[in-house]
């Protein structure tokens, strides 16, 4: 069972901006944090819905992540073998 989200009624714009900034830092979302004010201003100017705001933020996040990892990125090398498995035969004690 999930815990219901506690709503904060009467939050000022300054408090909301600070909360978004802090949440973006904790969640490591620098793109959303940097573009948030511009997106909110555009959404307000165009009188978009909250869904549109969320969509704009997620699109900005998606564009940033796709820009940092090219589709033709080379594959990552395989992880190294476990050190114990590799060196264990050499470390065995023989009287």
N, C-alpha and C positions, 0 to 999 in steps of 0.2 A: 504494500500500500504506500502510495506516495504522500509526502507531506504537502499540504496546500501552501502556495506562495503567499507570504504576508504582504499585503498591499499597503503602500504608504500614501495615503490621501493627503492632499494639501502640500505636496512637496514643491518647493520653489524651483524655478528654472536653474538657479545657481546650485542648489543642492542636487538636482537631477544631473546636471553636467558633471559635478564632482563624483557622483555615484557611478556614472557611465565611465568616466576616466579611470576611476579606481578598479572597476570591474574589468575593463579592457586591459589594464596592467596585470591584474591577477590572472586573467585568462590568456595573456600573451597575444593580444589582438592589436598590434600597433597600427594596422591599416584602418581599422574601424575607429580607433582612438583619434587618429590624425584627421580623418575625413568626416567625423561625426558632425561637427558644427556646420560644415558646408552642406552636408546632406539634409540636416534638420532645417536649415534655412531654405533650401530648395523645396523641401516637402511642405513647409509652412507657406511659402510663397504660392505654390501651386495647389494648395489646399488638398493634399493627398491624405489618405487614410493611414491608420497605424499599420495596417498590413503593407501598404506601399512603402512606409518608412522601413519596416523590417526587411522587405524585399530589396530595397536600395542598399541597406547595410550589408546584407548577405551577398548581393551582387558585387559590391566593392571588395568584400573579403574574398570571394571566389576569383575575381580578376587579379587580385594581388597574389593569391597562392598559385594561380596558373602562370603568372608572369615570372615567378621565382623558380619554378621547376619546369624546364622545357620538356615537351613531349618526347623529344629524341635524346633525353638524358642517358648517359651510359649507365649500364647496370652497376650496382654496388658490388665490390668484391665480397666473396664468401667470408664469413667470420673465421677467425683463426681457430684451430683445434684447441680443445681444452688443454691447458698447460700440464695438468697432472697426467693425462693420457699420453701426451707427447714425451714427457720426461720420466715417467714412472719406471720403465724398464732399466733406465740408466741409474736410477736411485736405489734399486733393490740391493739389499745387503747380502753379500755372499762371503761366508767365513773361509 
